[in-house]
Amino acid sequence: MSAGDETAVGRTLAPLIVHVIYRLDVGGLENGLVNIINRMPADEFRHAIVCLAGYSDFRARIRRDDVEVHSLDKRPGKDPAMYLRLWRLLRRLRPAIVHTRNLGTVDLQWVAWGSGIARRVHGEHGWDAADPLGRNPKNLRIRRACRRVIGRYVAMSQDLARWLQAQVGVPPERIRQIYSGVDVGRFAPTVDLPRDLPWAGDAARPFVFGTVGRLDPVKRQALLLESFAQVLHGQPELEGRLRLLIVGNGPMQAALREQAERLGIAQSVWFTGARGDVPELMRAMDVFVLPSMNEGISNTILEAMASGLPVIAARVGGNPELVRPGVTGALYNDAASDELIQAMVQYVRNPAVARQHGAAGRARVVSDFSLDAMVSNYLQLYRDLMV
């Protein structure tokens, strides 16, 4: 039985959902999945996670003790035997629903179809770093080839939903748009701050711009550094009062540090590296900036808004669905550094407006982007599939 198994005493178990992801490790997609599993009623659905390439101790964040985590131990490059391993695993688990996510797992929908699983869902959570605009011909061919065996799509943003229709050819009636949710208790404007703030001993509290994300070309932290330098050099009276906080690590770390030195702003920039105290670090910021080349729905924007921060972001992807210019933050045209600089200067000169926009952003997240709202939407999706 795929909709529910019988126990030894005859009690029907809740239907099993198998979530297929590339790897269970720190990340927005993975964090969202764990939150769905932890918060969904245990008596309505069971869950298992299948990882193509293993998992880290991040799995310890799963609070339910009935969730199996499997790894297919995918080898680098092509690994045809992996598809057989998944087929055997699905035949053993007999799930009611298989839910794959993003490009790395979409072709496994064919394995789910071949395993006789009738309810198949695929989620698109954002853009691949190597294909930030979703236009790679090979990737589009893969997605289109899998379209016929996917019963329902989940798009993280309206922008992604439009892209699925226009580029992949998915009929709109097969797309469910569900926003990510944020823990508004963990990300909140409290007084808790990191203990190692470099400017903690300063006589006057500085005005802090900040960003959080992988240090990667697609995230465009280099543009933020250049813009911050322009703000500093263009406002001599602000020298010593402004700081930039860059949270995260990645392949661009050394180059970004060198850029800060070259621009003469290294003493005003704190590169934190990877951190486990992102909520506290956000509380040390006055304005959050996300200069990415493209975004699906940015978890970091939602976390910043929940933390009571105004958000400056590029007008790309799903960002306009989150940031309301003049209400919760500011949007600038992609790669238009003059607009980004202007938005940064406006907040420095009007800190009261920054606080007002931050409070409005917090209210919007609590109302529309809470974890409870996200879980409720996924629960309804899975219930509809079971009808």
C-alpha positions in Angstrom: 0.0 0.0 0.0 1.4 3.4 -0.9 -1.1 5.7 0.9 -0.4 4.1 4.3 1.0 0.8 5.6 -0.6 -1.6 8.1 1.2 -2.2 11.4 1.4 -5.6 13.1 -1.7 -4.8 15.1 -3.7 -3.5 12.2 -3.4 0.2 12.7 -2.9 2.2 9.5 0.2 4.4 9.5 0.2 7.9 8.2 1.1 8.3 4.5 4.9 8.6 3.9 6.4 11.5 2.1 9.9 10.9 0.7 11.8 14.2 0.2 14.7 13.8 -2.3 17.5 16.5 -2.0 21.1 16.7 -3.1 22.6 16.9 0.4 21.3 17.5 3.9 23.6 20.3 5.1 23.4 23.9 6.1 21.3 25.9 3.6 18.0 27.7 3.1 16.3 24.8 1.3 17.5 22.3 3.8 16.4 24.5 6.8 13.0 24.9 5.3 12.6 21.1 4.8 13.6 20.5 8.4 11.1 23.1 9.6 8.3 21.4 7.6 9.1 18.0 9.0 9.4 19.3 12.6 6.2 21.3 12.5 3.8 19.1 10.5 1.4 17.0 12.5 3.0 13.6 13.0 -0.3 11.7 12.9 -1.1 13.1 9.4 2.2 12.4 7.4 5.4 10.6 8.0 8.6 11.7 6.4 11.9 10.3 5.1 14.8 12.2 3.5 16.9 10.7 0.6 20.1 12.5 -0.1 22.1 12.0 -3.2 25.4 13.0 -1.7 25.2 12.3 2.1 24.4 14.5 5.1 26.1 16.3 7.9 25.3 16.7 11.5 22.6 19.2 10.3 20.3 16.1 10.5 20.3 16.5 14.3 18.0 19.5 13.8 15.2 17.0 12.9 13.3 16.7 16.2 11.1 13.7 15.2 12.5 10.3 15.9 10.5 8.6 13.2 12.3 10.2 10.3 14.8 8.1 8.3 17.6 9.8 6.5 19.2 7.8 3.6 22.2 8.6 1.4 22.5 7.3 -2.1 26.3 8.0 -1.9 26.4 9.4 -5.4 29.8 9.2 -7.0 31.2 12.4 -8.7 30.0 12.8 -12.3 27.8 10.2 -13.8 26.6 7.4 -11.5 24.0 5.2 -13.2 24.0 2.8 -10.3 22.6 5.5 -8.1 19.3 5.4 -10.0 19.0 1.6 -9.3 19.8 2.3 -5.6 17.0 4.8 -5.4 14.5 2.5 -7.2 15.2 -0.2 -4.7 14.9 2.2 -1.8 11.6 3.6 -3.0 10.2 0.0 -3.6 11.1 -0.7 0.0 9.8 2.5 1.6 6.6 2.5 -0.5 5.9 6.3 -0.1 2.6 7.9 -0.9 4.4 11.0 -2.2 7.8 11.7 -3.6 9.0 15.3 -3.5 12.2 16.3 -5.3 13.8 19.7 -5.2 15.8 21.8 -7.6 17.7 20.8 -10.7 20.0 18.3 -9.0 17.2 15.9 -8.3 14.6 16.6 -11.0 15.5 13.6 -13.2 14.9 11.3 -10.2 11.2 11.9 -10.9 11.5 9.3 -13.6 12.7 6.8 -11.0 9.7 7.6 -8.8 7.5 7.1 -11.8 9.1 3.8 -12.6 8.7 2.7 -9.0 4.9 3.0 -9.3 4.5 6.1 -7.1 1.5 8.0 -8.3 1.9 11.3 -6.5 5.1 13.2 -7.6 6.0 16.7 -6.7 9.0 18.9 -7.7 10.0 22.1 -6.0 12.0 25.0 -7.6 13.6 27.0 -4.7 15.9 29.3 -6.6 18.6 29.6 -9.1 21.7 27.5 -9.6 25.0 29.4 -9.1 26.2 28.4 -12.5 22.9 29.4 -14.2 21.6 32.4 -12.2 19.0 33.4 -14.8 17.7 29.9 -15.5 18.5 30.1 -19.2 21.1 27.3 -19.6 19.9 25.3 -22.7 21.0 21.9 -21.3 19.3 22.5 -17.9 16.1 23.6 -19.6 16.2 20.4 -21.8 16.5 18.3 -18.6 13.6 20.1 -16.9 11.4 19.8 -20.0 12.2 16.1 -20.3 11.0 15.5 -16.8 7.9 17.7 -17.0 5.6 14.9 -18.2 6.2 12.7 -15.1 5.8 15.5 -12.5 2.3 15.9 -11.2 2.7 19.1 -9.3 5.3 21.9 -9.1 6.0 24.1 -6.1 7.5 27.5 -6.9 9.1 29.6 -4.1 8.1 32.8 -5.8 5.7 34.2 -8.4 8.8 35.0 -10.5 9.7 31.3 -10.4 6.2 30.3 -11.3 6.2 32.6 -14.3 9.6 31.1 -15.3 8.2 27.5 -15.1 5.4 28.4 -17.4 7.4 30.4 -19.9 10.7 28.5 -20.0 9.8 24.9 -18.9 6.3 24.8 -20.4 4.5 23.8 -17.2 0.7 24.5 -17.3 -0.3 27.0 -14.6 -2.8 24.6 -13.0 0.1 22.3 -12.1 2.0 25.0 -10.2 1.5 25.8 -6.5 3.3 28.9 -5.3 4.4 28.6 -1.7 6.7 31.2 0.0 9.4 30.2 2.5 8.8 30.9 6.1 11.1 32.3 8.8 11.3 31.6 12.5 10.1 35.0 13.8 11.0 34.0 17.4 14.7 33.2 16.5 15.0 36.2 14.2 13.7 39.1 16.2 14.9 42.6 17.1 16.1 41.9 20.6 19.2 43.3 22.4 21.3 40.1 22.1 24.4 40.8 20.1 27.5 38.8 19.2 30.2 38.9 21.9 33.1 39.5 19.5 31.9 42.7 17.7 35.0 44.5 16.7 33.5 47.9 17.4 32.0 46.9 20.8 34.4 49.3 22.6 33.8 52.3 20.4 32.7 55.5 22.2 29.8 55.9 19.8 27.8 53.1 18.2 28.4 53.0 14.4 25.8 52.7 11.7 26.2 49.2 10.3 25.3 47.8 6.9 25.4 44.1 6.6 24.8 41.1 4.3 24.7 37.3 4.8 25.4 34.7 2.2 27.9 32.5 0.4 30.9 34.5 -0.9 30.3 33.8 -4.5 30.3 35.9 -7.7 26.6 35.5 -8.1 26.0 37.1 -4.7 27.9 40.2 -5.8 29.4 41.2 -2.5 32.1 42.9 -4.6 29.4 45.4 -5.7 28.5 46.0 -2.1 32.1 46.7 -1.1 32.5 49.1 -4.0 29.3 50.9 -3.1 30.2 51.1 0.6 33.6 52.6 -0.3 31.8 55.2 -2.4 29.5 56.0 0.5 32.5 56.4 2.9 34.6 58.4 0.5 31.7 60.6 -0.6 30.8 61.5 3.0 34.0 62.4 4.8 32.0 63.4 7.9 30.9 59.7 8.2 34.5 58.4 8.4 34.7 56.2 11.5 30.9 56.1 11.9 30.1 53.5 9.2 30.8 49.8 9.3 30.1 46.9 6.9 29.5 43.4 8.2 29.8 40.5 5.7 28.7 37.1 7.0 29.6 33.9 5.3 32.4 32.1 3.5 33.0 30.8 0.0 35.4 30.9 -3.0 35.5 34.8 -3.1 36.6 35.3 0.4 40.3 36.1 -0.3 39.4 38.3 -3.3 36.9 40.3 -1.3 39.4 40.9 1.5 41.9 42.1 -1.1 39.3 44.3 -2.6 38.5 45.9 0.8 42.2 46.6 1.3 42.6 48.1 -2.2 39.6 50.4 -1.7 41.0 51.6 1.6 38.0 50.4 3.7 39.4 47.2 5.3 39.4 48.8 8.8 35.6 49.4 8.4 34.7 46.0 7.1 34.3 42.8 9.3 34.4 39.5 7.4 33.0 37.1 9.9 33.4 33.8 8.0 30.9 31.0 8.6 28.9 31.6 11.8 26.3 29.8 13.8 25.0 33.0 15.4 23.4 34.7 12.4 20.4 36.1 14.3 22.7 37.9 16.7 24.8 39.2 13.9 21.8 40.6 12.2 20.9 42.4 15.4 24.2 44.2 15.1 23.1 45.7 11.7 21.1 48.8 11.0 20.4 48.0 7.3 20.5 44.7 5.4 21.8 44.7 1.8 21.4 41.9 -0.7 23.2 42.7 -4.0 22.7 39.2 -5.6 22.5 38.8 -9.4 19.3 36.8 -9.0 17.2 35.2 -6.2 14.2 32.9 -6.0 12.8 33.9 -2.6 15.7 34.9 -0.3 15.6 33.4 3.2 18.1 36.0 4.3 15.8 38.9 3.2 13.0 37.3 5.3 15.3 36.8 8.2 16.5 40.4 8.0 13.0 41.7 7.9 12.0 39.5 10.9 15.0 41.0 12.7 13.5 44.5 12.2 15.9 45.6 9.5 15.1 47.7 6.4 16.3 45.8 3.3 18.1 47.2 0.2 18.1 44.6 -2.7 18.4 44.4 -6.4 15.2 44.4 -8.3 15.6 40.8 -9.5 13.8 37.5 -9.1 11.5 37.3 -6.1 13.0 40.3 -4.3 10.2 42.7 -5.4 7.7 40.3 -3.9 9.3 40.8 -0.4 10.6 44.3 -0.3 8.2 47.2 -0.6 10.1 50.3 -1.6 9.5 53.2 0.7 7.7 50.9 3.2 10.1 48.1 4.2 13.2 49.0 2.3 14.5 50.0 -1.2 15.0 48.3 -4.5 17.6 49.3 -7.1 18.0 48.3 -10.7 20.3 45.3 -11.2 24.0 46.3 -11.0 23.1 50.0 -10.9 25.6 50.9 -8.2 24.5 54.6 -8.1 21.0 53.6 -7.0 22.4 51.3 -4.4 24.7 54.0 -3.1 21.8 56.5 -3.0 19.7 54.1 -1.0 22.5 53.5 1.5 23.2 57.2 2.0 19.5 57.9 2.5 19.3 55.5 5.4 22.5 56.8 7.0 21.1 60.3 6.9 17.7 59.2 8.2 18.2 56.5 10.8 14.6 57.1 12.1 13.3 56.1 8.6 15.5 53.0 8.7 14.0 52.0 12.0 10.5 52.7 10.7 11.0 50.6 7.6 12.5 47.8 9.7 9.5 47.7 12.0 7.2 47.6 8.9 9.2 44.7 7.5 9.0 42.8 10.8 5.2 43.2 10.9 4.9 42.0 7.3 7.0 38.8 8.0 5.0 38.0 11.1 1.8 38.4 9.1 2.7 36.7 5.8 5.9 34.7 6.0 5.9 32.9 9.3 6.9 29.2 9.6 3.3 28.4 10.5 2.0 29.9 7.3 4.6 27.9 5.2 3.9 24.6 7.0 0.1 25.2 6.6 0.5 25.7 2.8 2.6 22.5 2.4 0.2 20.6 4.5 -2.7 21.7 2.3 -0.6 20.7 -0.8 0.0 17.2 0.5 -3.6 16.8 1.6 -4.9 17.8 -1.8 -2.6 15.2 -3.4 -4.0 12.5 -1.2 -7.6 13.2 -2.2 
